[in-house]
Every structure is written in C-alpha cells, then in structure tokens.
C-alpha cells in the first residue's frame, strides 16, 4: 500500500503532500509509488568514507585545515584525526587551526549518526534531502538528480553557522530508480560476458577435439560420445 498525499489549499496554493518514506539509512520510496531513491551504489561498503573533502590554507603563519568525510549507507569509524571520537558515524567535520605554529582550534564535529536520519521531500524544487540531527547540529544533504553524469556523482558540503551544515550529492543515484537501472545494466552485461566466455571455451575445445580426430557431436567439449578408433577422455 502506498501512502497517497492529499492536495490541500494553502493561501490559494496547493501542496500534494508527497513524501519520500525512509527504507534504509540511504534509501527512501516516494509515497505516490513513482520510484525509489537509493544511494547504495555510492557507498564504500564499510571500508571507510566514500567521499572525503580536504582543504587547507597557510597565509603568513595562519594555517587552517578542514576535513569532511561522508558515507551514505554504512557507518565508519574515523581514522586518527584530531579530536574525532572513535564511534560509528556517517559524516564528520574536522577543523584544525594554527597561528604561528600554536594550535588555536583542534575539533571534530559529528554530523551524521544512525540515531536520527530522515528524508524530507522538497516539493518546490522537486528534490529530496537526507537530514541528520546530532545534538544541536542539523545537516541537510540535498539529493540532486542528474542523469547526464557518472553515477559516482559529486559531493560537497559547507558550514552555514555553528549549528547548520548544508551539502549536496549530484548523481543519477539521486534520481527515482536512478541507480537501480545501473544495477540491471551491470547484471545484463555480466551475463553477456559469461555467455561469451562459455562460447569461446566451447569453440577452442571443438577445435582441439577435431585435431584429435573427433567429428560431429564428438567435437563438443565434455561429450561422452565414442567413435570407432576414437575414445573421448574426460
């Protein structure tokens, strides 16, 4: 059963009430049955963050390093990096500031954990947002559908203020049923490769057996047929 949104008039306008209902930490299904947004193809599978953004600057002795890392589906534990705690998370932001060699800031903010993940559909611009809430910090990752680029996509994130971060993933996987089509394509491609390998093996085997004197059905690899003067050895 799909949850159908009702059209409600608000200030002479109309909203459909369309939602993207959470299925997993990185997938949701549109309430009108129009498709599933699934970022599984973008996940590292637990080997660490899929996306890492590192920027640094050093101007007249003032050094600043910013590192932000994100994995959409599987949590990870950050590597040794400043004050980042050793706990499972989806997203963090690490900031190191030095002035004339003296540490001014050395902090790590956890921006996404399994405790509070929800999907918000934005009807005005027709895209879905993954929203994380950790303490007082809210992080919105906007999922921007673009079918013309590589499915690995592009990730960006910035700090708006002390309690708000906004980021985006631009990818075919941010589209409804976007990366499910890729999965089907790779399955078909894999089956085609397997068929080519099998046919190539059979062709080589038939040539080999013909050189040994086999004819007709006897040329088929692993065939148990026998001919006068010729014995198949399996």
Protein Blocks (a to p, Z undefined) as FASTA:
>chain_A
ZZddddddeehiacehiacddfblmbccdfklnaccdfklmpgnhnacfbdcdddddeeh
iacdddddddfklccddddehjaccdddfbdcdddddeehiafbdcdddfbdfklccddd
dfknopacddddehjbccdddddddfkbcfklpaddddfblmbccdddddfklpghklmm
mmmmmmmmmmmmmmmmmmmmmmmmmmmmmmnopahjllpghiabdcehiacdZZ
